[in-house]
Amino acid sequence: MTRGLLLLDVDGPLNPYAATPHRRPPGYHTFRRTPSGAWYSGRDVRRHRGLRVWLNPAHGAMLRDCAAASGLDLAWATTWLHEANTRIGPVLGLPELPVIEFPRTDLDPVRGWLPGGSWKWRAVADYADGRPLAWLDDEHDQPEFPTARRAFLQRRTDIPTALCHVDPARGLHTQHLATIQDWADNLS
């Protein structure tokens, strides 16, 4: 049987960006990505402006263990694209993972997700190519791309698919991974 996929978004599941701004969740470390693309950690974080990123190094082992126990292959499904491998993965102790590319018709590097595009739906369906998939993301239920979501779900009608919503104020928890493990146990 073809191995399934465990797809990872960064912002929301791994970086709980919607958590109380001045109260870093326990176990998380603070990083900063500046507009120029520089990456800072430790004391340097306070000296620079940019995107605050909270990451919990324990998540890497949790994700690797879940993927191994579930027979799933990890892959990035994030707007961080290849930066997920250079910035996020090393903090979490993840190996270099495949990255799902989003077409310019959906994602502009400056403006973000484009109206009339398909958000991540089409690119994920193309990448999965009929493989079972569990997908950790905080935006599965967003209302902006209903046609693309319907097309995704229709395309995957007979293919095991678990859309695992992660609250961006709380981030990834063991309960999410237990849900994925239970789902994967029912694949065989």
C-alpha positions as CSV (number, residue, x, y, z in Angstrom):
1,M,0.0,0.0,0.0
2,T,1.2,3.5,-0.8
3,R,2.3,5.5,2.3
4,G,0.1,8.4,3.3
5,L,1.1,11.9,4.0
6,L,1.2,14.1,7.1
7,L,1.2,17.7,5.9
8,L,2.4,20.5,8.1
9,D,1.5,24.1,8.1
10,V,3.8,26.4,10.1
11,D,1.8,29.4,11.2
12,G,-1.0,28.2,13.5
13,P,0.0,24.6,14.2
14,L,3.7,25.1,14.9
15,N,3.8,28.8,15.5
16,P,0.7,29.8,17.6
17,Y,0.7,33.3,16.2
18,A,-2.8,34.1,17.7
19,A,-1.7,33.4,21.3
20,T,-1.6,36.3,23.8
21,P,1.2,38.5,22.3
22,H,3.3,39.0,25.4
23,R,2.8,35.6,27.0
24,R,4.9,32.9,25.2
25,P,3.3,29.5,25.7
26,P,5.3,27.0,27.9
27,G,8.0,25.1,26.0
28,Y,8.2,27.6,23.1
29,H,11.2,29.6,22.1
30,T,11.0,33.0,20.4
31,F,12.5,33.8,16.9
32,R,12.2,36.8,14.7
33,R,12.1,36.9,10.9
34,T,12.8,40.4,9.6
35,P,11.4,41.8,6.4
36,S,14.9,41.3,4.8
37,G,14.7,37.6,5.6
38,A,17.2,37.6,8.5
39,W,16.4,35.1,11.3
40,Y,17.2,35.9,14.9
41,S,16.9,33.9,18.2
42,G,17.8,34.4,21.8
43,R,18.6,37.9,23.0
44,D,18.9,39.2,19.4
45,V,15.1,38.8,19.0
46,R,14.3,41.9,21.0
47,R,16.7,44.0,18.9
48,H,14.9,43.5,15.6
49,R,11.5,44.1,14.2
50,G,9.7,41.6,12.1
51,L,7.5,38.5,12.3
52,R,7.6,37.0,15.8
53,V,7.7,33.2,15.6
54,W,7.2,30.9,18.6
55,L,8.4,27.3,18.1
56,N,8.4,24.4,20.5
57,P,11.5,22.1,19.8
58,A,9.6,19.1,21.3
59,H,7.2,19.2,18.3
60,G,9.8,17.7,16.0
61,A,10.1,14.4,17.9
62,M,6.3,14.3,18.4
63,L,5.8,14.7,14.6
64,R,8.5,12.2,13.7
65,D,7.1,9.7,16.1
66,C,3.5,10.2,14.9
67,A,4.6,9.8,11.2
68,A,6.6,6.7,12.0
69,A,3.9,5.0,14.0
70,S,1.2,6.0,11.5
71,G,3.2,5.0,8.4
72,L,2.9,8.6,7.0
73,D,5.5,10.7,5.2
74,L,6.0,14.3,6.5
75,A,5.8,17.2,4.1
76,W,5.5,21.0,4.4
77,A,2.2,22.6,3.2
78,T,3.0,26.2,4.3
79,T,3.6,29.6,2.8
80,W,7.1,29.4,4.4
81,L,7.8,27.1,1.4
82,H,11.5,26.1,1.4
83,E,12.2,28.4,4.3
84,A,10.4,25.8,6.4
85,N,13.4,23.5,5.9
86,T,16.0,26.2,6.6
87,R,14.3,28.0,9.5
88,I,11.6,25.9,11.1
89,G,12.8,22.3,10.6
90,P,16.3,22.8,12.3
91,V,14.7,24.3,15.4
92,L,12.3,21.3,15.6
93,G,14.9,18.7,14.8
94,L,13.1,17.7,11.6
95,P,15.0,16.4,8.6
96,E,14.7,18.2,5.3
97,L,11.1,17.5,4.1
98,P,9.4,17.8,0.7
99,V,7.7,21.2,0.2
100,I,4.4,21.6,-1.6
101,E,4.8,24.5,-4.1
102,F,1.9,26.9,-4.5
103,P,1.4,28.4,-8.0
104,R,1.7,32.1,-8.5
105,T,-2.0,32.1,-9.5
106,D,-2.7,31.3,-5.9
107,L,0.1,32.8,-3.8
108,D,2.0,36.0,-4.5
109,P,5.2,36.5,-2.5
110,V,4.3,40.0,-1.6
111,R,0.5,40.1,-1.5
112,G,-0.2,36.6,-0.1
113,W,-3.1,34.5,-1.1
114,L,-4.8,35.9,-4.2
115,P,-8.6,36.3,-4.6
116,G,-9.9,33.9,-7.2
117,G,-7.1,31.4,-6.5
118,S,-7.5,28.1,-4.8
119,W,-5.6,28.8,-1.5
120,K,-3.6,25.5,-0.8
121,W,-6.4,23.1,-2.0
122,R,-5.3,22.5,-5.6
123,A,-1.6,22.2,-4.9
124,V,-2.2,19.8,-2.0
125,A,-4.5,17.6,-4.1
126,D,-2.0,17.6,-6.9
127,Y,0.9,16.7,-4.6
128,A,-1.0,14.0,-2.7
129,D,-1.9,12.4,-6.1
130,G,-4.4,10.0,-4.6
131,R,-2.4,9.2,-1.4
132,P,-4.1,9.2,1.9
133,L,-3.4,12.4,3.8
134,A,-3.7,14.0,7.2
135,W,-3.2,17.7,7.2
136,L,-2.5,20.0,10.2
137,D,-3.6,23.5,9.4
138,D,-5.4,26.4,11.1
139,E,-7.3,27.6,8.0
140,H,-9.2,24.6,6.6
141,D,-12.5,26.3,7.4
142,Q,-11.8,29.7,6.0
143,P,-14.7,31.0,3.9
144,E,-12.6,32.7,1.1
145,F,-12.2,29.8,-1.2
146,P,-15.3,27.6,-1.1
147,T,-15.2,26.5,-4.7
148,A,-11.6,25.3,-4.3
149,R,-12.5,23.5,-1.1
150,R,-15.4,21.7,-2.7
151,A,-13.3,20.7,-5.7
152,F,-10.6,19.4,-3.3
153,L,-13.1,17.3,-1.3
154,Q,-14.8,16.0,-4.4
155,R,-11.5,15.0,-5.9
156,R,-10.7,13.1,-2.8
157,T,-14.1,11.5,-2.3
158,D,-12.8,7.9,-2.1
159,I,-9.4,8.8,-0.7
160,P,-8.8,8.8,3.1
161,T,-8.4,12.5,4.1
162,A,-8.2,14.0,7.6
163,L,-8.3,17.7,7.9
164,C,-7.0,18.3,11.4
165,H,-7.8,21.9,12.5
166,V,-5.3,23.4,14.9
167,D,-6.3,26.5,16.9
168,P,-3.7,29.2,16.1
169,A,-4.0,30.6,19.6
170,R,-2.9,27.2,21.1
171,G,-0.8,25.5,18.5
172,L,-0.1,21.8,18.1
173,H,-1.0,19.4,21.0
174,T,-0.7,15.7,21.6
175,Q,-4.5,15.4,21.0
176,H,-4.0,16.4,17.4
177,L,-1.4,13.7,16.9
178,A,-3.6,11.1,18.7
179,T,-6.4,12.0,16.3
180,I,-4.1,11.4,13.3
181,Q,-2.8,8.2,14.8
182,D,-6.4,6.9,15.2
183,W,-7.3,7.9,11.7
184,A,-4.1,6.2,10.3
185,D,-4.9,3.0,12.3
186,N,-8.1,2.7,10.4
187,L,-6.4,2.9,7.0
188,S,-5.4,-0.7,6.9
